[in-house]
Amino acid sequence: MKIESSAFAEGDFIPARYSAYGENMSPPLHFRDVPFGTRSLALVLDDPDTSHGLFTHWIVFNLDPMTEGLKQGCRVSASREGNNDRKTIGYFGPRPPDGEHRYFFHLYALNKSLDLPNGISRARFDEAIRGYVIEEAKLMGRFATPAEVKA
């Protein structure tokens, strides 16, 4: 299984428009080679480089396994979303307080749909997918605090 973006390549910088310093919209994401037996897809965006530990920027679950990805700035009305670590539902783009951070898009192929409401926590999401992940794909992008913010 693969997750890619036409906005940036693996390990490259995420364009500022997809950050909280820019337009704060999700980048276009493309999914391929979803394994047979997948009942739903889930997507998580997180930053492991914060001083307080892992920061979750986005949780989307119960995506149709036939979907080929998500469009730039999409709203995911046919699926559900969990809370990010700002305690809001939906995408919250990269916004490191200083320096350069790595941002991981995790795509999970699950052998079931999740019976969870919108607004769930990352901990509850992680617990719910335990034992149901068929395969995981990752896309990592980097983002650094813009120079004008550092000044």
C-alpha positions as a Python dict, from the first residue, in 0.01 Angstrom:
ca = {
    (1, 'M'): (0, 0, 0),
    (2, 'K'): (123, 351, -77),
    (3, 'I'): (36, 706, 25),
    (4, 'E'): (175, 993, -181),
    (5, 'S'): (111, 1360, -244),
    (6, 'S'): (142, 1569, -559),
    (7, 'A'): (230, 1866, -332),
    (8, 'F'): (553, 1719, -190),
    (9, 'A'): (764, 1404, -215),
    (10, 'E'): (869, 1171, 65),
    (11, 'G'): (1108, 1359, 296),
    (12, 'D'): (1065, 1696, 121),
    (13, 'F'): (931, 2017, 268),
    (14, 'I'): (554, 2056, 289),
    (15, 'P'): (450, 2377, 108),
    (16, 'A'): (356, 2660, 347),
    (17, 'R'): (0, 2682, 214),
    (18, 'Y'): (-75, 2348, 388),
    (19, 'S'): (55, 2475, 722),
    (20, 'A'): (-119, 2668, 997),
    (21, 'Y'): (107, 2958, 896),
    (22, 'G'): (-50, 2948, 548),
    (23, 'E'): (-398, 2845, 433),
    (24, 'N'): (-416, 2554, 681),
    (25, 'M'): (-570, 2318, 428),
    (26, 'S'): (-488, 1953, 386),
    (27, 'P'): (-260, 1861, 96),
    (28, 'P'): (-377, 1634, -183),
    (29, 'L'): (-315, 1271, -90),
    (30, 'H'): (-317, 969, -320),
    (31, 'F'): (-368, 609, -205),
    (32, 'R'): (-282, 300, -408),
    (33, 'D'): (-234, -73, -375),
    (34, 'V'): (-485, -103, -90),
    (35, 'P'): (-473, -469, 17),
    (36, 'F'): (-750, -717, -50),
    (37, 'G'): (-982, -758, 248),
    (38, 'T'): (-967, -392, 354),
    (39, 'R'): (-1304, -282, 496),
    (40, 'S'): (-1206, 78, 574),
    (41, 'L'): (-911, 316, 566),
    (42, 'A'): (-793, 548, 840),
    (43, 'L'): (-552, 839, 819),
    (44, 'V'): (-352, 1009, 1093),
    (45, 'L'): (-118, 1306, 1067),
    (46, 'D'): (124, 1352, 1355),
    (47, 'D'): (443, 1530, 1457),
    (48, 'P'): (681, 1328, 1677),
    (49, 'D'): (928, 1616, 1720),
    (50, 'T'): (749, 1835, 1973),
    (51, 'S'): (902, 1897, 2313),
    (52, 'H'): (587, 1747, 2473),
    (53, 'G'): (588, 1426, 2269),
    (54, 'L'): (367, 1319, 1981),
    (55, 'F'): (125, 1587, 1852),
    (56, 'T'): (-173, 1466, 1648),
    (57, 'H'): (-279, 1702, 1369),
    (58, 'W'): (-556, 1500, 1203),
    (59, 'I'): (-751, 1176, 1245),
    (60, 'V'): (-984, 1049, 971),
    (61, 'F'): (-1145, 706, 980),
    (62, 'N'): (-1402, 491, 800),
    (63, 'L'): (-1279, 606, 460),
    (64, 'D'): (-1405, 388, 175),
    (65, 'P'): (-1127, 145, 81),
    (66, 'M'): (-1202, 212, -287),
    (67, 'T'): (-1114, 581, -253),
    (68, 'E'): (-804, 683, -443),
    (69, 'G'): (-717, 959, -198),
    (70, 'L'): (-827, 1293, -63),
    (71, 'K'): (-835, 1620, -253),
    (72, 'Q'): (-656, 1930, -134),
    (73, 'G'): (-852, 2102, 143),
    (74, 'C'): (-1120, 1832, 143),
    (75, 'R'): (-1389, 1794, 402),
    (76, 'V'): (-1449, 1426, 473),
    (77, 'S'): (-1827, 1413, 500),
    (78, 'A'): (-1864, 1043, 418),
    (79, 'S'): (-1629, 936, 696),
    (80, 'R'): (-1556, 1047, 1051),
    (81, 'E'): (-1286, 1257, 1216),
    (82, 'G'): (-1129, 1253, 1558),
    (83, 'N'): (-1000, 1539, 1764),
    (84, 'N'): (-655, 1673, 1691),
    (85, 'D'): (-437, 1781, 1983),
    (86, 'R'): (-577, 2134, 1963),
    (87, 'K'): (-905, 1969, 2076),
    (88, 'T'): (-1081, 2046, 1747),
    (89, 'I'): (-1214, 1815, 1478),
    (90, 'G'): (-1043, 1829, 1143),
    (91, 'Y'): (-710, 1908, 986),
    (92, 'F'): (-463, 2132, 1167),
    (93, 'G'): (-157, 2190, 953),
    (94, 'P'): (210, 2196, 1052),
    (95, 'R'): (297, 2474, 1296),
    (96, 'P'): (622, 2401, 1477),
    (97, 'P'): (691, 2660, 1747),
    (98, 'D'): (1052, 2667, 1635),
    (99, 'G'): (1291, 2481, 1412),
    (100, 'E'): (1217, 2200, 1170),
    (101, 'H'): (979, 1914, 1245),
    (102, 'R'): (880, 1593, 1066),
    (103, 'Y'): (514, 1528, 986),
    (104, 'F'): (395, 1173, 923),
    (105, 'F'): (81, 1084, 731),
    (106, 'H'): (-9, 728, 839),
    (107, 'L'): (-255, 540, 619),
    (108, 'Y'): (-405, 230, 778),
    (109, 'A'): (-592, -48, 596),
    (110, 'L'): (-835, -199, 845),
    (111, 'N'): (-1031, -522, 827),
    (112, 'K'): (-1336, -354, 984),
    (113, 'S'): (-1513, -20, 1004),
    (114, 'L'): (-1481, 161, 1334),
    (115, 'D'): (-1794, 211, 1542),
    (116, 'L'): (-1672, 537, 1691),
    (117, 'P'): (-1820, 889, 1699),
    (118, 'N'): (-1667, 1205, 1561),
    (119, 'G'): (-1436, 1377, 1807),
    (120, 'I'): (-1264, 1071, 1952),
    (121, 'S'): (-921, 1110, 2106),
    (122, 'R'): (-600, 972, 1957),
    (123, 'A'): (-571, 727, 2246),
    (124, 'R'): (-920, 591, 2180),
    (125, 'F'): (-849, 570, 1806),
    (126, 'D'): (-522, 381, 1864),
    (127, 'E'): (-700, 139, 2097),
    (128, 'A'): (-983, 85, 1846),
    (129, 'I'): (-753, -11, 1556),
    (130, 'R'): (-533, -245, 1761),
    (131, 'G'): (-555, -591, 1607),
    (132, 'Y'): (-743, -473, 1296),
    (133, 'V'): (-460, -319, 1089),
    (134, 'I'): (-392, -518, 773),
    (135, 'E'): (-125, -282, 646),
    (136, 'E'): (19, 66, 710),
    (137, 'A'): (178, 312, 468),
    (138, 'K'): (358, 634, 564),
    (139, 'L'): (441, 963, 397),
    (140, 'M'): (680, 1197, 577),
    (141, 'G'): (714, 1566, 502),
    (142, 'R'): (913, 1832, 682),
    (143, 'F'): (820, 2183, 782),
    (144, 'A'): (1019, 2460, 952),
    (145, 'T'): (902, 2770, 1132),
    (146, 'P'): (898, 3054, 876),
    (147, 'A'): (1177, 3312, 918),
    (148, 'E'): (929, 3598, 972),
    (149, 'V'): (781, 3414, 1271),
    (150, 'K'): (1125, 3357, 1426),
    (151, 'A'): (1208, 3728, 1419),
}
